[in-house]
């Protein structure tokens, strides 16, 4: 048994754990005028958008930031546990999901992390605020990278194209 195959169960637990932490822990801290700061989590950002009347944007952020990573992790877990072994032979829907949909979900994995990085850079360069990364961003990024690694460790997974 190779070291990578022994690490797979740990990674299968770590990816959703880090995703959950990434959703509830603060992503970024903005400090303005040295006495006002905000440290929103991803969930708080979505709720704020919804309550602020930006329902469509809140729905898009929730879809891309929460639902798609969750679906990707379910697909990877199902494949890793061998649940689709019978379906693969029969060409079932579970196999189709893993082979066709998960690679497309992988393309979106790091989008949120990159967007937050752009916001931090914009805040720092414009002088409007000091911005600092928080643990939620690092946990979300770790979840993304672990799920990408898991996807690449699976048998003949082609990964994002």
Buried (B, 14 or more C-beta within 10 A) or exposed (E): EEEEEEBBEEBBEBBBBBBBBBBEBBBBBBBEEEEEBEBBBBBBBBBEBBEEEBEEEBBEBBEBBBEBBBBBBBBBBBBBEEEBEEBBEEEEEBBEBBBEBBBEBBEBBBEBBEBBBEBBEEBEEEEEBBBBBBBBBBBBBBBBBBBBBBBEBBEEBEEBE
